[in-house]
Amino acid sequence: MAARSLEIGPIGIRAARTIEILRTERGLAQRQLAGRVTALGRPMSNTMLSRIERAQRRCDVDDLAAIAEALLVSPLVLLQGPITP
């Protein structure tokens, strides 16, 4: 069986960008958001969060759910992207 590609697709890239946008809109440093995610029971360093935001690390569903909870949004918001006026 061939190994599956680890390339991040368009929805993953959109989620990464949305995480960064929402984090900065809320005035949170990466370290602060990573701390919130960790406090929710999903250990995350600011380096891991940085790599997720730059689409250099895949964001699995557990990461996505914890980041969404830490940002006080639905995971669907992260997948769909920010609403622009």
N, C-alpha and C positions, 0 to 999 in steps of 0.2 A: 504494500500500500504506500502510495506516494505521500510525502509530508505535505501538510497543508500550509499554504503561504501565510505568513504573519503580517502581511501588508495591511495597513489600516485603510479601510474603505471610506467612502464619502460620508456616511453617517457617523462613523467614528471621528472623522476630522471635524464634522459639524459639532458633535458633542464636545470635543476638546476645545474648540473655539468658544462655544457657549459657556462652558465652565469658566474659562478665563474672563469672559465678558461679565458674567454674573458676579464672580469673585471681586473684580475691580469695581463694579458698580456698588457693591456693598462695602467697599473700603477695606477689604481683607487682604493681608499679605498671604503668600502661598503657605508660609509657616502656620499662620492662624487657621486657615481652612484645613490644612493637614491635621492640625491639632484637634479641630472639631470632629473631623472624620474619625480620628483615632479614639476620641472620647465616646463616639457612638459604637465602638467595638470593632472597627475595621482599621487595624494599624496602617498608617500611611505617613511617610516622611515628606518633607517639602520637596525633596529631590524626586520622589515618585510622582508627586502632583505636577511638578514642573515638566517631567517627561510626558505625562498624560496630556497636559495643555499644549505641548509642542508636537503632539502626535508622534512621539518617539517611543511610547509605551502603550500597549493596548489597555483599554479600560474595560475590565470584565463587568458583568452585571452586578456583582456584589460591590465593586468600587463605585459604579454608577449610582446604585441605590443609596449608598452611604454619602456620597458627595451631594446628591440631590437633597437628602435629608438635612445635611449640614448647611446647605444653601436655602433651605426652606422652600423648595420647589418640588414638583413632581418629576420623577425620572423622565417622563415624556417630554417635559420642557427641554431637558438636555439633549434629547434625541431630535426634537423638531427644530431647535434653534431659537434664538431670542426673537421676540416680537418687535418689529421695527415700525415706527409710526409712519 
